[in-house]
Amino acid sequence: MTKYPLWKYLLITLAVVIGLIYTIPNFYSEVPAVQISNPHAASAIDTATLSSIEANLASNDLTPSGEIFDGKMLKLKFNDTDSQLKARDIIQKQLGDSYIVALNLVSRSPNFLSKINANPMFFGLDLRGGVHLLLEVDMNAAIKKTLDKYASDVKRTLRNNQTRFGAVNINNNSIVIQFRDATAASDAAALLKKDLPNIALNEDGNGNLEAIISPTEMDKIKEAAVKQNMLILHNRVNELGVAEPIIQQEGANRIMVELPGLQDTARAKDILGRTATLEVRMVNDDQSDRSAAIAGNVPSNQVLLDDIGANGAITKILVKKDVELTGDNITDAQPGFDENGSPSVNIRLDGTGSSIFKQVTGESIGKRMAMILVDNGKSEVVTAPVIRTEIGGGQVQISGAMTTEQANDTALLLRSGSLAAPMNIVEERTIGPSLGQENISKGFHSVLWGFVAIALFTIIYYQVFGVISVISLAVNLLLLISALSMLQATLTLPGIAAIALALGMAIDSNVLINERIREELRHGRKPHIAIESGYEHAWATIIDSNVTTLIAGLALLAFGSGPIKGFAVVHCLGILTSMFSAVLVSRGIVALLYANSRIHKLHI
């Protein structure tokens, strides 16, 4: 039997040491923490900010039990939730509204492990507790919103080309524009085809032009609505400070959201479900029209809304239905204070929004412009100032009868984007941390007793080589857990099932090797030669069996979702670690025992 190369022993040692380092954090429990971050580089957390936070907490008799700081995000650990909540309020007051201060749970593992990114695996909803929501997208609202946008584009295009037109009405899945005659309608159709290539234009010969959205385009609108809502939900969840959320599509019009470890469930539901967006419309200040509208005679192209003054008094304001600008043109929104010290939201517009806003304000000097917040179908006038001069540069401030918290939430919603359509919660499940801990305990015991059963059977049947197989199996389990920790994978109950399955599959490789050695001994081979031939001939079989199983695992990983994908990740990693441990590790142990000794009998 040849000696085992030194480099292979070094490789095994390195793998085991790294495996131990990255597995250890998983044995520490979790503690409450305050997570501080900011998506804007201008307000990034630096060492000076960190020092000032610690000094401020110390002055309030609060001392973090540890910290995790990577230059972008700071997590301060505390021993209990009372200290966590107090610290959150103190830090939020100190840093202001430009920072995101959220509640979280982090591992108790020492700081030196965190500094080398040795962190525990994330636990899924079924293990950590949290909230599960199934949201259904209102497709009719998505289509109506698209039609409203097209109607605004039609009016703007016709006005910019100085084309006179009458009423613009939305009828089912089409937009009907009235003109003085068929010639004017035909000329307008030629203009609109250039700017609106996705809609079909039909003329009825009586001066009416109908813009119809095709069924194919309708399907695209519905698909885009779900994708946009998923993207916006990701942005909002990130701002809430939830680690490893799961957001994925379920069917044609439903989105599944899982927020593991979330503590502020009520606020999360409120933020995720709200459809807040900003609309800029012009105000009709004609007192006769306003009085008629209050009396119930509202013009067809206008709407009567509540205007809440700074003193809380509610007055009626008549605004036009035409939307000059929407929240889709917002690139950033931050809470702040206006010149009177009242809470406000400072908005930055993109190039298109800035150009439209400049044009609208330039053409409407002396008139009032209403900033309207539309939230879950309810429109509320935030402010309606008189335009004194043309406003360019893309910087807009809205303020009104809002509290600091309302300004924060409004800025968060506008900053993360507007949902393409409202969503209704059709299913809601809340899993408490105690149930999650019970699942962890049961999963741990299933893996433990599965390992013990395999170990006992293998040792009894294969004796010394059974012990070697169990040691390599333990190394396989160590490497698998460390790999999951390094990848920061999310472990769920199906993942624990995959770990248990990986143990059974891993021992199979050792069984193949041991049986091959026994077969060589039955054929009269000497022990050293039997060991050498056993490992050499079993290797091809191990490769074949594991590669075919790996292909099935990769198919699950590529086409599966949710729990299936979580199972597939653990399954594939388990196959790779089992091949390493079954061949390299067990072979190395056998070489240590038998390479330099005379063997008369193998205990196998």
Secondary structure in CASP SS format (residue, H / E / C, confidence):
PFRMAT SS
TARGET T0000
AUTHOR 0000-0000-0000
METHOD secondary structure of the structure
MODEL  1
M C 1.00
T C 1.00
K C 1.00
Y C 1.00
P C 1.00
L H 1.00
W H 1.00
K H 1.00
Y H 1.00
L H 1.00
L H 1.00
I H 1.00
T H 1.00
L H 1.00
A H 1.00
V H 1.00
V H 1.00
I H 1.00
G H 1.00
L H 1.00
I H 1.00
Y H 1.00
T H 1.00
I H 1.00
P H 1.00
N H 1.00
F H 1.00
Y C 1.00
S C 1.00
E E 1.00
V E 1.00
P E 1.00
A E 1.00
V E 1.00
Q E 1.00
I E 1.00
S E 1.00
N C 1.00
P C 1.00
H C 1.00
A H 1.00
A H 1.00
S H 1.00
A C 1.00
I C 1.00
D C 1.00
T H 1.00
A H 1.00
T H 1.00
L H 1.00
S H 1.00
S H 1.00
I H 1.00
E H 1.00
A H 1.00
N H 1.00
L H 1.00
A H 1.00
S H 1.00
N C 1.00
D C 1.00
L C 1.00
T C 1.00
P C 1.00
S C 1.00
G E 1.00
E E 1.00
I E 1.00
F E 1.00
D C 1.00
G C 1.00
K C 1.00
M E 1.00
L E 1.00
K E 1.00
L E 1.00
K E 1.00
F C 1.00
N C 1.00
D C 1.00
T H 1.00
D H 1.00
S H 1.00
Q H 1.00
L H 1.00
K H 1.00
A H 1.00
R H 1.00
D H 1.00
I H 1.00
I H 1.00
Q H 1.00
K H 1.00
Q H 1.00
L H 1.00
G C 1.00
D C 1.00
S C 1.00
Y C 1.00
I E 1.00
V E 1.00
A E 1.00
L E 1.00
N E 1.00
L E 1.00
V E 1.00
S E 1.00
R C 1.00
S C 1.00
P C 1.00
N H 1.00
F H 1.00
L H 1.00
S H 1.00
K H 1.00
I C 1.00
N C 1.00
A C 1.00
N C 1.00
P C 1.00
M C 1.00
F E 1.00
F E 1.00
G C 1.00
L H 1.00
D H 1.00
L H 1.00
R H 1.00
G C 1.00
G E 1.00
V E 1.00
H E 1.00
L E 1.00
L E 1.00
L E 1.00
E E 1.00
V E 1.00
D C 1.00
M H 1.00
N H 1.00
A H 1.00
A H 1.00
I H 1.00
K H 1.00
K H 1.00
T H 1.00
L H 1.00
D H 1.00
K H 1.00
Y H 1.00
A H 1.00
S H 1.00
D H 1.00
V H 1.00
K H 1.00
R H 1.00
T H 1.00
L H 1.00
R H 1.00
N H 1.00
N C 1.00
Q C 1.00
T C 1.00
R C 1.00
F C 1.00
G C 1.00
A C 1.00
V E 1.00
N E 1.00
I E 1.00
N E 1.00
N C 1.00
N C 1.00
S E 1.00
I E 1.00
V E 1.00
I E 1.00
Q E 1.00
F C 1.00
R C 1.00
D C 1.00
A H 1.00
T H 1.00
A H 1.00
A H 1.00
S H 1.00
D H 1.00
A H 1.00
A H 1.00
A H 1.00
L H 1.00
L H 1.00
K H 1.00
K H 1.00
D H 1.00
L C 1.00
P C 1.00
N C 1.00
I E 1.00
A E 1.00
L E 1.00
N E 1.00
E E 1.00
D C 1.00
G C 1.00
N C 1.00
G C 1.00
N E 1.00
L E 1.00
E E 1.00
A E 1.00
I E 1.00
I E 1.00
S C 1.00
P H 1.00
T H 1.00
E H 1.00
M H 1.00
D H 1.00
K H 1.00
I H 1.00
K H 1.00
E H 1.00
A H 1.00
A H 1.00
V H 1.00
K H 1.00
Q H 1.00
N H 1.00
M H 1.00
L H 1.00
I H 1.00
L H 1.00
H H 1.00
N H 1.00
R H 1.00
V H 1.00
N H 1.00
E H 1.00
L H 1.00
G C 1.00
V C 1.00
A C 1.00
E C 1.00
P C 1.00
I E 1.00
I E 1.00
Q E 1.00
Q E 1.00
E E 1.00
G C 1.00
A C 1.00
N C 1.00
R E 1.00
I E 1.00
M E 1.00
V E 1.00
E E 1.00
L E 1.00
P E 1.00
G C 1.00
L C 1.00
Q C 1.00
D C 1.00
T H 1.00
A H 1.00
R H 1.00
A H 1.00
K H 1.00
D H 1.00
I H 1.00
L H 1.00
G H 1.00
R C 1.00
T C 1.00
A C 1.00
T E 1.00
L E 1.00
E E 1.00
V E 1.00
R E 1.00
M E 1.00
V E 1.00
N C 1.00
D C 1.00
D C 1.00
Q H 1.00
S H 1.00
D H 1.00
R H 1.00
S H 1.00
A H 1.00
A H 1.00
I H 1.00
A C 1.00
G C 1.00
N C 1.00
V C 1.00
P C 1.00
S C 1.00
N C 1.00
Q E 1.00
V E 1.00
L E 1.00
L E 1.00
D E 1.00
D E 1.00
I E 1.00
G C 1.00
A C 1.00
N C 1.00
G C 1.00
A C 1.00
I E 1.00
T E 1.00
K E 1.00
I E 1.00
L E 1.00
V E 1.00
K E 1.00
K C 1.00
D C 1.00
V C 1.00
E C 1.00
L E 1.00
T E 1.00
G H 1.00
D H 1.00
N H 1.00
I E 1.00
T E 1.00
D E 1.00
A E 1.00
Q E 1.00
P E 1.00
G E 1.00
F E 1.00
D C 1.00
E C 1.00
N C 1.00
G C 1.00
S C 1.00
P E 1.00
S E 1.00
V E 1.00
N E 1.00
I E 1.00
R E 1.00
L E 1.00
D C 1.00
G H 1.00
T H 1.00
G H 1.00
S H 1.00
S H 1.00
I H 1.00
F H 1.00
K H 1.00
Q H 1.00
V H 1.00
T H 1.00
G H 1.00
E H 1.00
S C 1.00
I C 1.00
G C 1.00
K C 1.00
R E 1.00
M E 1.00
A E 1.00
M E 1.00
I E 1.00
L E 1.00
V E 1.00
D E 1.00
N C 1.00
G C 1.00
K E 1.00
S E 1.00
E E 1.00
V E 1.00
V E 1.00
T E 1.00
A C 1.00
P C 1.00
V E 1.00
I C 1.00
R C 1.00
T C 1.00
E C 1.00
I C 1.00
G C 1.00
G C 1.00
G C 1.00
Q E 1.00
V E 1.00
Q E 1.00
I E 1.00
S E 1.00
G C 1.00
A C 1.00
M C 1.00
T C 1.00
T H 1.00
E H 1.00
Q H 1.00
A H 1.00
N H 1.00
D H 1.00
T H 1.00
A H 1.00
L H 1.00
L H 1.00
L H 1.00
R H 1.00
S H 1.00
G C 1.00
S C 1.00
L C 1.00
A C 1.00
A C 1.00
P C 1.00
M E 1.00
N E 1.00
I E 1.00
V E 1.00
E E 1.00
E E 1.00
R E 1.00
T E 1.00
I E 1.00
G C 1.00
P H 1.00
S H 1.00
L H 1.00
G H 1.00
Q H 1.00
E H 1.00
N H 1.00
I H 1.00
S H 1.00
K H 1.00
G H 1.00
F H 1.00
H H 1.00
S H 1.00
V H 1.00
L H 1.00
W H 1.00
G H 1.00
F H 1.00
V H 1.00
A H 1.00
I H 1.00
A H 1.00
L H 1.00
F H 1.00
T H 1.00
I H 1.00
I H 1.00
Y H 1.00
Y H 1.00
Q H 1.00
V H 1.00
F H 1.00
G H 1.00
V H 1.00
I H 1.00
S H 1.00
V H 1.00
I H 1.00
S H 1.00
L H 1.00
A H 1.00
V H 1.00
N H 1.00
L H 1.00
L H 1.00
L H 1.00
L H 1.00
I H 1.00
S H 1.00
A H 1.00
L H 1.00
S H 1.00
M H 1.00
L C 1.00
Q C 1.00
A C 1.00
T E 1.00
L E 1.00
T C 1.00
L H 1.00
P H 1.00
G H 1.00
I H 1.00
A H 1.00
A H 1.00
I H 1.00
A H 1.00
L H 1.00
A H 1.00
L H 1.00
G H 1.00
M H 1.00
A H 1.00
I H 1.00
D H 1.00
S H 1.00
N H 1.00
V H 1.00
L H 1.00
I H 1.00
N H 1.00
E H 1.00
R H 1.00
I H 1.00
R H 1.00
E H 1.00
E H 1.00
L H 1.00
R H 1.00
H C 1.00
G C 1.00
R C 1.00
K C 1.00
P H 1.00
H H 1.00
I H 1.00
A H 1.00
I H 1.00
E H 1.00
S H 1.00
G H 1.00
Y H 1.00
E H 1.00
H H 1.00
A H 1.00
W H 1.00
A H 1.00
T H 1.00
I H 1.00
I H 1.00
D H 1.00
S H 1.00
N H 1.00
V H 1.00
T H 1.00
T H 1.00
L H 1.00
I H 1.00
A H 1.00
G H 1.00
L H 1.00
A H 1.00
L H 1.00
L H 1.00
A H 1.00
F H 1.00
G C 1.00
S C 1.00
G C 1.00
P H 1.00
I H 1.00
K H 1.00
G H 1.00
F H 1.00
A H 1.00
V H 1.00
V H 1.00
H H 1.00
C H 1.00
L H 1.00
G H 1.00
I H 1.00
L H 1.00
T H 1.00
S H 1.00
M H 1.00
F H 1.00
S H 1.00
A H 1.00
V H 1.00
L H 1.00
V H 1.00
S H 1.00
R H 1.00
G H 1.00
I H 1.00
V H 1.00
A H 1.00
L H 1.00
L H 1.00
Y H 1.00
A C 1.00
N C 1.00
S C 1.00
R C 1.00
I C 1.00
H C 1.00
K C 1.00
L C 1.00
H C 1.00
I C 1.00
END
